[in-house]
Amino acid sequence: MSLSGVENLARLPELKKKLLWTFALLAVYRLGIHIPVPGVDSHALTEFFNSASNTLFGLFDMFSGGGLKKVSIFALGIMPYISASIILQLLSVVSPELKRLSKDEGAEGRKKITQYTRYGTVLITCIQGLAIAVGLESMTSPTTGQSLVLFAGWGFRLVTMVTLTAGTVFLMWLGEQMTEKGIGNGISMIIFAGIVAGLPSALINTGRLMTAGELSLIILLLIGVLMAATLVFIVFVERGQRRIPIHYAKRMLGRKMVGGQTTHLPLRINTSGVIPPIFASSILLFPATLANFSSVEWLQKLSQHMSPSSVLYNVAFVGLIMFFAYFYTAILFDPKGISENIQKQGGFIPGIRPGAKTREYIDRVLARITLWGALYMALICVLPMMLISQFNIPFYFGGTSLLIVVGVAMDFMGKIESYLISRQYEGLMGNKARVKGR
């Protein structure tokens, strides 16, 4: 955004109000991260998580914004809501009833699906909260051997389950309020805030590793260059488009001649945005987290094989990113509807017949660029993570966190810019109307 655009923020009270709402709700979220679940020894818990900072716990803690490390009321973060959304979207493909609600019944149908998602979130959170409570009872400090739970038993389990469920439901409400009254997608902003809030501590820990001699200056510089290159590459690809030219034939509309112009249909290389890596991470984290909180032998082996540095984890991660890239693009983009609108308006793609052929062409182009977008996301998320895990660098510097931070930041700034442009346009139209009235 240009400097003039920033200056315009002060002239638009509505935009200032939306920004204040966004930052106030994010501040409430960050405040809740520091409210612990009752009955947990915080000192022993800190020692345990320090010893597991670069394992699956560290990755899950990053997505919860540091809440898991403190076992706060927001320890599960917004991931149960995302998991419930995934389940509902998958069911909407195979269930005629859900498909009818999402496509045919408009706003009312979407309200019902949102309600089902909330119920699913509560159910998933109850299961995860109970599993975490049981797992905490079996954990001890790696240095003193002291139990993490002060008073084990069903009282602690029920209190922890209810507390974590209430925290996630409150976060879900915060995200919805942020989307409605603020700027940007509330769920994405909560994940963004959690990752950004952990960057200062990650930098401090990296400095301690360097001071202790566990990390050389050359390796640190290489990691910095890798992060900078990844950042530039993300911005470059996120702004990339495939523009399909569309011509509109001249035709008489009443007494006016309309049409005869050329425009284009922009298709983003990464149409699905940051959703595929978030969805893929949440699916991989759910069973692996339960395995880490269990003492069953085969679950423990599964946890070892599903560490972020393992081949199995990264292969599954790439596969899920590819799947969700195509799946979410199919939900967001409707080639049939677009081809019908182009035909109704008298438009056509040069060399392609209107109607079914146009739909097939758009579908084919979209499938090709979605493949490159999915490969780009897989490369960004997996390659830096594998390299960084070899040098004991915190996950905050990984490709997944960079992709989420950059993607959400670009979306946030884009919505502010769109809001400014729409307000300026309305102001111009208002002035024009006043001049005509005089």
N, C-alpha and C positions, 0 to 999 in steps of 0.2 A: 504494500500500500504506500502511495506517495505521501510526502509531507503535507500537501494540501488536503489529502484524504484524512489524515490524522487531525488536522486543524478543524475539519468539518464535524468531528465527533462532538466538540463542545457546542455546536450550533443545533444539534439534534437531540432534544431532551428524551425522546422515545428510545433512541439508541443508547444513550447514557444509562437510562433506566434498565434496559435489557442487559447491558454489560455489568452493571452493579448487581443485578439479580444473579447473573452467572458467577461472579466472583464471590458473592456472599454465600451462595449454596456450596461452592467449592470449599470455602473456609469452614463451613459447618462439617463437611465431609472430613477435612483434615483434622478438625478438632476431635471428632469422634474416633479417629484412629488411635488417639492417646487414652481412651477410656478402656481399661482392661476388663476381661471377663473375671468375675469373682472366683477365688479359690485356687489361683495359679501362682506359683513362686516365680516372680519376674526375674530374679537374679539367675536362678538355675535355667530358666527359659532362654535368657540372653546367651548364656554359655553354650547351650545346645545349638541355637541357631547360628552362632558364630562359627561353630565347628562344621555346620552344614550349609555355609553361605553359597557355595558354588555347586550345590546338588539341586535336585528337583524342588526342595524346600525354598531355596533361594529364588528360583524362577517363579514359583507360586507366590512367594512373598512380594516379588516385584509387581505382579498383577494385582495384588491386594493392597498396593500402596504402602507396604510396611505393616499392615494390620495383623498378618499372620505371625510375624516375629514377636509382636507384643501380645498375641491372642486377645486382640481388642474386640469390641462389639462389631466391628467391620472386618473381622479376620477373613471371612469368605469373600469379601469384596462384592463385585457385581457379577462374578462368574456364574453363579447359579441361575441368574436371570438370562445370561447369554446361552447357557446350556438348555434352559427351557425354551428359548426362542428357536434354537437349532432343532429341537425335537418337534416343535409345532410346525416349523417350516418343512421338515422332512415328512411329517404326517400329512401336511396339506397337499403333497404330491400324490400320495397313495390313497388318501381319504376323500371321496367325492363331497362329503358334507363340509369338511374344512376348506376344500377348494372352492365350493360354492360361496362360503362365508367370505373368503379372502378376495374373490374376484367379482361375484355377481351382486352381493348385497351392499357394496360400497362402504360408507362410513360405519353403518350399524354392524356389518359383518366384521370389520376390523376391530371394533370395540369388543366384540365377543371373543375374538382371537387374542386380543390383549388381556382380557379377563382370564382366559384359559392359561395364558403364559404366566400370569401372576400366581394362579393356583399351582402350576407346575414348579414355579420358583420356590414357593413355600415347601412343597413336598421334597424337592431336591435339597433344599437348605436343611430341613429336618434330618434327612438321612446323613448328609455330610457333617452336620453339627454333632449328631450322636456318635458318628465314627471318630471325629476329632476328639471328643470328650473321652471315649474309651481308649484311644491311642495315647492321649496325654497321660492317662493314669499309668500306662506301662513304660513311660519314658523317664529317664534320669539324667542328671547333669553329667557331662563327660569327664569333669574334673573331680567333683566331690561325690558323685554317685547318689546325690539327693534327688528324691522324686520331684517332678515338676508340679504335681498336684498336692495341695496341702491336706485336703480331706476328701479322699476318694470315696466313691459310692454312687448310688443312683440319684442322690440329691444333687451332687456335682454334675452328673450327666444331664439331668433334666434342666437344671439352671443354665448350663452351657448351651444346650440345644435351643432352648427358648430365646436366650440372649442373642446367639448368632443368627437365628431366624429373624428376630425383630430387627437386628442391625441390617441384614440384607434387604428386608422389606422396606426399611426406611431409606436405604440407598437407592432402591428401585424408585421410590416416590421422589427422591431428590432428582434423579435423572429425568423423570417425566416432567417435573416442574421446571427443570433447566431447559428442556427442549421447548416447553410451552411458553415460558416467560423470559427465557434468556436467549443467547445466541449459540447456534451449533447443536449437535446431537449430544444430549445429556449423558448418555451411557459412555460414549467415546470420550467426552470431556473428563469424566470421573477416572477412567483408565489413564488418560493423558496426565491428569494431575497427580495420580499415584506414582507414575514413572518419573515425572519431573521432580517430585518431592524427594525421591531417593537418589538423585544425581549428586547433590553435595556430599552425602555420606559415602557414596561410591568413590568420589574423587579423593576424599580424605583417606579411605581405606587403601586406595591405590598409592597415595603418597606414603602411607605407613609401610606398605610392601616394598616400595623403592628404598625407603630409609633403612629397612631391615636387611636389605640386600637380596630379597627374594625376587625382585623384579629389576632388570637392568634398564638403563636409560635407552639403549638401542631398541629393546623390545617395546618400551613405552612409546617411543617415537614412531615405530612401525604401526602400533595400534592406533595412534593419533592420525597417521596418514590413512590407514584403512578406514577409520571413522569418517574422515573428511571426504574421501573418495566415495564412500557409501552414501553420504549425505547428498553430494552433488548428483550422484547417479539416481537417487530416489526422486529428487526435485525434477531432474531431466525427464525421467520416464513418467512421473505423475502428470506432467504437463503435456505429454505426448498425445497426439490424436491422429486418427485415420479419418480423413474427410472424404465423404462420398458425395460427388457433385450431383445436384438435382436441378433440372431445367423445368420451368413452368411455361407452358404454351400460352400464346395470346388467345383471349376469348372475350366475348361481349357479356358484360354483366349489367343488364338494364341498358343504359345509354353510354356506359363507360367501357373502355377497353382495358382489361386487366391482364396481368401475367407478363410473359415475355422476359422474365428475369431468371438469373442463375444464382443459386445458393448452394449450401452443402449441409450434409448430415454429419455432425462430429461424433465419432466413436472413440472413447478414451481407451488407451491401451490397457489401463487397469480400471475397468468399469466397477469392479466390486470394492475398490478401496482397501481399507485395512481390515475388513470383516473376515476374510479367509484365514489369516494367521491367528486372529483372536479366537475364532471358532475352533481352529485346529488345536491351538494351545489348550483351550478349555476342555476339549474332549480327551486329550492326552493327560491332562493334569488330574481329571476326575478319578479314573481308576488307579493311577499311580499314587495319588495322595492317599487314597484309602489303603493301598498296599503298604505305604510307609507308616501308617498308623496302626498296622496290624502285626501280630507276632506269628501268623501262619507262615510256614516255611516257603511254600510255593509262591505266596504273595511277595515275600521278601526277595525271592529270586527274580520275580517279575519287576520289582522296583529297581533292582540292580541293572537289569537289561534295559530298562526304560529311562536311564539317566540321560540328561540332555546331550552328553558327549558320546553316547553310544550310537552305533550304526543303526540298530533297530528303531530307536527313537526318531532319528533324522529321516530314515526312509518312510516311516509312518507319517511324520510331520510333512514331508514333501507331498506324499500321496493325498493327505487330507487338504493341504493348501490347493492342490490341483482340483480336487473334487469340489471344494467350496467356491473356488473362483468361477467354475462353470455353473454351479448350482445357483449362486447368488446373482450372477449376471443374468441367468434365465429368469429369475424373479423380477429383477429391476428393469430388464429390457424386453420389449415385446415386438419382434420383427413383423409379425402379422398385423398388429394394430398400426404400426408406423407405415407399412406399405399401403394399407387401406386409406390412411389419412393423406398420403402423398397422391394416391390415385384420385381421391375425392376432390382435391384442390387442383387437379389438372397437371400434376407434376410427373416427371419420369426421370429415371437414371439413364444417361446416354448409353445406348447399346443394350439395354435391358428392357424387356416388355413389362408394362405395369401389371400389378396383381400378384399372382403366385410366383412368377419368375423374380419379381423385385424382392418378395419376402425371402425366397431361397438365396438370392444374392446377398442380402443384408445378413441373413443367418450364417452364410458361409464366411463372409468377411469377419463377422463378430466372433465366430468360432476360432478363426486363425489368430486374431489379435488377442483373444482371451488366453490362448495357449501361450503366447509370448508374455502376456501379463502374469500368468500363473508361474511360468519359469522364472521371471524376474523376481517375484515375491519369494519363491523358494530359494533362489540364490541369495537374496538379501538376508533372509531369516536364518538359513542353515550354515552358509560358509563362514561368516564372521563368528557365529556361535561355536563352531568346531575349532576354529583357530584360537579364539579367546579362551576356551576351556583348557587348551593345552598350556596356557601361561598363567592360569589362576587369576584371571581378570574378572571382576564382577559382571553379572549378566546385564547390568544397566547399559553397558557399552555394546551390547549385541545388536544384530541386525533387526530382530523383531521389535525391540524397544525403539530403535531409531525410526523404523518404518511407521510405527504407530504414532510417535511424537511428531514426525514431519507430516504425515498424512492428516492427522487431526488439526495440526496448526495451519496447514494450507486450507483445509476445509473451513476452519474458523475464520481466517482472514478473508477467504472468498465470500462467505456469507455476510461479513461486515461490508465488504466492497459492494456486493449486490444490493444490500440495504441502502447504502449511500446513493448508489446510482438510481434506484427506484424512487427515493425521496427527492432527488434532484429533478428527475423526470416529472414527478407529480407536481413539484414546484413550478416547473416551466409550463405544464399544462394548466395549472391554476392561474398563472399570470396571463396566459393566452386567453383563457376564458374571461378573465376580468376585462381585458382590453376589448374583446368582442362585445361584452355587455355594455361597455361605455359607448 
